[in-house]
């Protein structure tokens, strides 16, 4: 055995081949009494069924959170959580926030400065001083 | 070729629980398979006994009549699969066909270490799915990189479908493990007995190889014949119901999903599933090589292929007498440059150049979308053109 194989693991590239939505679960918390939950309650009564039917890959739970502001919590495949307080928002605005959480990938927000991120090696290669004819002084 | 009637085989997955499983008559299983899948077995005994026809007059077990049957069984009951939002979300997330029912999906998540009853764990599905997955991975590797040495081929198969990768795949699907297996657990969790902290792994006892002594040399050719798809020995008796590491539980779950896709949706769907989830992952095969004697191996290669004897020549250099010299050495066979490498000494640069040349030889590929044998299963496929077959490694 002159050549030996080194054991490694492949790296997943979500979206190349299969795409897995990164939002696993959305928890909707509401309060029956407080006024800040008005829009949330209206969303739960009228729009949640449609939202859930359109997004079968997200597990949805609804639970009361008495005497607190309404909150939507997203749980992601990378293990992180994102919570958005939807106090005093209208039904449509709550839907927007739910869609924002659904589309997020769970990573911390960061500034994207380069348009392309790749794990492939550079095709061109790194510039080498030894292949350029050298510098003649 | 005659088509396989897979839906007939998948009927056996709809069995209701009854102990002991092994002595249950086959006719009873058929009756249950014909029931509508949404029936709840624990709702009432009367409704069930109307539907079930027992040919040998066997009495129904009390398990069916009790309403709190969840805790009696080591894994969740059939009806729990339809009430689990986690499981339905997982099914939708993987974009699986509606032909694959939720209770099969629930069964893929039950490891033999959680439920030893073969009718309710994923052992059979995982066995089936594992062979389908390794078939597609190996045919793709062999056709895309026909010159890979056997050791590297084993390593590449391990990288694509080994337990470490499959654990990552399972986690990337959003599957979590249950703290402990049981009938009351949500069927959307992966259930297996976990190893306790400090508990050692079970060492493998024996193998299916015919060697009479354990220290006998295990050559490459014999690994192809006797060992598994990664070149590891296959244990003689696999103990299924012992606690196992998380990565093995995840691996058998992912394999079981492939198996259930094959069983319910057919071989084309299973191939697409493997291509999308396993073969689409990123791997630099060039990084799997480890050469012991690259210079000797390259000279043997040139002799075998009838190339001129390889000669190392300095392409450029800098700082020979300094603290940080750099030499760029090229390997030439006649007028052809086979490879090039840079290093801090002439020997190092030559070795790197040889490794470069050997990798260029071994990683020959006819293209990434080369035809594979399984494409011939499609009706009306073009005639098969033989793929490139290499004569093998340079030095064994």
Interface residues (C-beta under 8 A of the other chain):
Chain A: X1 X2 X3 X4 X5 X6 X7 X8 X9 X10 X11 X12 X13 X14 X16 X17 X18 X20 X21 X24 X25 X56 X57 X58 X59 X60 X61 X77 X119 X120 X121 X128 X129 X130 X131 X134
Chain B: X85 X86 X88 X89 X92 X93 X94 X95 X149 X151 X152 X153 X154 X155 X156 X158 X159 X160 X162 X164 X165 X168 X169 X171 X172 X173 X174 X188 X220 X275 X276 X277 X278 X279 X280 X281 X282 X283 X284 X287 X288 X289 X290 X291 X292 X293 X296 X297 X315 X316 X317 X318 X326 X328 X342 X358 X362 X393 X394 X395 X396
